[in-house]
Amino acid sequence: MAYGIVAPHIRRLFKTHQGATANPVTVRDDGIVIVDQFYSKDPSFTDELKRFLESLNYKVQVFKDDEVTVDFYKTLPSLGAGLYILRVHAGVLNTSKETYLFTSEEYNQMDHWVEQLTGQVAKGMVNPLGGEKPVFAVGPAFVEMSMEDDFRGATIILSSCLGLYDTRLAEAFIKKGAKVFISWDEKVSLSHTDKAVYELVKILLVDEATVSEAVSKVMEDVGVDPEYGAVLKIYPDDMGDVKLIGG
């Protein structure tokens, strides 16, 4: 079972900053996807970020609450965005210690049985002592085996606990075609990650900073999570020179 508390909580051109080890990134015009599992609890982050991005003439798609299902996650790469912002629960599987992304779909032993048998999905609970019903959670193997299409150089921002607790989930997104994966290495409060990610997106798209510069600036301005000590990190390390520039 996956446990983890996510506390209370484009138009664009992707390219790399010139450097000896920089890899070219494809040019696309595919916009931004926001997946918000917390929308009904607190819509302010997504509503404000969407307004801001649309004011910059970015195309923004939002998927929220009960839309976040196992089948939805399968379609994520095929949405064709250049930037994905995932504001979702995440937890660590108590056996493999890999990070899993929670859905809003209630767990049932009979559903998604192939994915269950192959270790792609697990039963997840945000707070095992809270009496809530378990839901499906999707792991690294699901990203590699069941997500359709390819991320084609997109950037993934996982605004959640434990995204880089280890690198296995990030590795799966990279294998599926993402260019860079940004997330926290520990539990993080919703208010803290909201503030940090909003600033991160602004620095990336308005200031046209590299990913590494943007993350460093966020950590300087917003800092580590005061309750859990979470630090915002990048994977892989050698993709810190990626830049996201509005077209």
Beta strands, then each sheet from edge to edge (+ up, - down):
strand 1: 2-3
strand 2: 12-16
strand 3: 27-28
strand 4: 32-36
strand 5: 60-64
strand 6: 83-87
strand 7: 90-93
strand 8: 99-106
strand 9: 121-125
strand 10: 135-138
strand 11: 155-158
strand 12: 180-184
strand 13: 232-235
strand 14: 242-245
sheet 1: 1+ 7- 8+ 10- 9+ 1+
sheet 2: 3+ 2- 14+
sheet 3: 5+ 4+ 6+ 11+ 12+ 13-
end
